[in-house]
Amino acid sequence: MNEQADWPTPGNLADVSAQNCPPMMKKWLQQLDEGLLEILNTIAENGGGVWIVGGAPRDVMLSTDVSDIDLAVDLNPQEMIKIFPDAIETGIDFGTLTLRNGDSMYQCTTLRTEAQYVDGRRPQVVNWGTSLAQDLQRRDFTINAMAIDVSRMKLHDPHNGVLDLQRGLLRAVGHASLRLSEDGLRIMRAYRFMDRGAAGIWYPDENLASALSEKRRMLSNVASERIWSEFRKILSGENVSAILEMMLKDEVLAMILKTEWNLASPIFDAISEFSEANSDFLTVFSILLSETDSLIIPQLLNKLKLSKFERDSIIGKLSRMGNIPLNEIGKLRIHRHVLGDEAQKHLHLEYLIRKHSIRLAEGYSDDCSLQELDEIIINSSRLEPLSFGDKSILDGKRLMRLTSIKSGPKLGNLKSWLHYIQIERDIQTEQEMIQILSTIIWQNSDGNEWPKVQFP
């Protein structure tokens, strides 16, 4: 079937009913990487059973790209390490290894049964098992509880995940409240899986819908890093506005962000319009926080464990909200220089928050109309690149020779002032800058009050 390698030897049979793989799944299997087929064959030849599990069967049935292929095996981690001595012990306490073949890497986890979850984060005891049925039973949602026997081209779907995929329904495996109680992060995963991009939204069944609200406090047991990892995926979704509104209605949004909104807030309309053309989760998050008191934002972002880049980006976006440059070519040049690739995005965002009359926590610095802002956006887009580029024509050393000012704050302020003029007027030569230096009053004035290259 596969031209690159022999088809793998059949491994151990699973203890769960099977059906022939659908045609689309068979076609996908026939194109599997040669390295993966080698891994499957090695496990089978060493007396093991192996299945493709997790998101791959789901994504194949949805005709979406499969980004990762995860394996489940009925050999314990020690047996797997003997077979694959170069395996990476990714999470060996939970039976997870990363198997390598060439440039390809595959996460492989031993089948397991788990005792009671005591803290809503992790199982109290992990026991290795040989039952695929029990392993699939402990998974979160039916669409994630399928397994593929590659060698036999069989699909194991004991919880009717394929049917739920066809119906566009999100349903928990077994009792929804129990599944969410085992791991509070499943609450966030549920909202993420509801967003199906161009296919719209998959709504939870009645049991899961009730459990999401009832068990929301389980999120307090989940590490902030894990919550943010899921939340940023939600914020990147095509239908993020509708998902956020569902989270708000279920009181989950307030649970994770410790702040409040109402369903009538124009924020959600603005996010909806923005996300139709963008997948910038940091800007979406900024819009969501735009009416929140700026004094609590840093604490909120720190608690969620955002990276420094993410925190700085959001705080920067929020600090600029409500501010636009004057519709003058020099001011537009400064705006573009400071924000770079973000300049046009900032102006479009300003148009959006004004259009929807968002009540910014910091207010607006002007009463610019949408028509005036539209003109600013057009004029900004027509700016030519700066003739000299972004660097200062007069550097610090040259300024010290010209002015006899020693290195320090005053010199830095003067350099920034001159750079501001250079950008604003698109100066091209050192001679022009020296002429400007002779005309501005810098000798007997306060350097802290001189113009700086900044926005706002």
Phi, psi and omega in degrees: 000311181264124184288341186274336185203161174294147179292139186296150175296140177299135176266196180299146177286147177276157179266037181217148184301154183225157175225159177297140178298139175300157182308318182295327178286322177299317179299319179294318181297324181292348180252013181297150180298141181301323180296321178294318179299323177297317179298314180300318181294319180297317179297315181296318181291343177259023172083020183251163170253144183215139182220147171277126184230187175079222186280341184298310178302320179298311185292327176298316181291337178270358181060033175252163181296137177267112184274326181223146175241117180253145182243149170240138181228158178259015172262145180284165185303322180295320177295322180293322179294325177296322180284323182236080184296342179266011179295147177266129182279075186298314180204063190297333177297335178252015174081017186255128175234158172250119182265139183244142172211105186065230180271356183266145180226138183226131178278131185231129183233135177292138175306143182211159170241147186234142176279188185299139172279127185258343185230009179071016181231320185210154179290147179294321181222141174245122179245132177290145181223179177233007184260112175292327180300313180293323181295317179290331181295332184272000183280167190284300187237153184302325182289347177253009185246044177241157181217143181247127170269100188296313185300322182263355184054050180243145177248128175260118185219067186291344184248016175061042177296323180298318178297319178294325175297317180293327181274347184067043185240135175259121185222139179284154171283119181074218184278122186300315182299321179294316180300317181287329178292330181293322181209109183300337180296338179299337175297312179294320180298324180299312180295324179296316182289341178293332182275109182253027176062232182297339180281356178092217185241135171263121182271148179288154174290174187301318182295316181290320179301316179293318183294327181300319178282317184295326185257014185302331181290347175298339179295337180292344179267355186264138179301140182302323180299321180291320178297314181296322179303319178283321185294322180294330175290322176298316181295339180271355186287155182291331181249036188302322182299314180294323179293318179297322178295323176294318178295324178293314181298324180277001181066020177279323181299315178294330181294320184269336183251351177054038173214171190234150173222174170235156185297340180273000183298136178291350179306318186288327174293320179294317178297319179300314180292321180294315186288345177295332183243353184223155173235034182274096186295331180290322177290320177301315179297322179297318177297318180300327183265004190295336179260003182273141179308122184299336182292334182263353184299310181303318179297319179297314181292323178295320181295325179282354177065039173293156175290164179300319179299315181296317179297311182298322181296314182292315179298322177296315179299316181293324181292335180271342183301134180091359181240133175226152179285156174296151181279060177233140187302321180295316180292326177291327176295317178299314180303313181292321180297316183290316186266344178059232182295343181277351187300308181294322179297321179297316181294319178295324178293320177299321178298317184293314184289332175285320179301321182264006176054048177290136181273084183300139180300325182263001178074186180249144181271356183206173176242040182299132179281164178296325179294317178295319180293324177299321178294321178297317179299316180295313181296322178296321181292340182266359181299137174276155175300149178296138185300320182264357184087196187270345184281155177288135176292317178260110179276179185300316182296318180295321179295322179298320179291325183282331188242346185067013174283134179281160179302133182161189183302319183296318179297318180297320178295321180293319179299318180294319179299313180295322178295322177302312180296320180301314180291313184301318184261358183056052178293146186244337188233158177293324180300319179294323181290322178295322177297319179294320179302326182282349184255340181272152183266100182241342187295316188238038179231163184280115182299334180291343181262359180286152178303143178237154179281089181204161173211133354285000000 
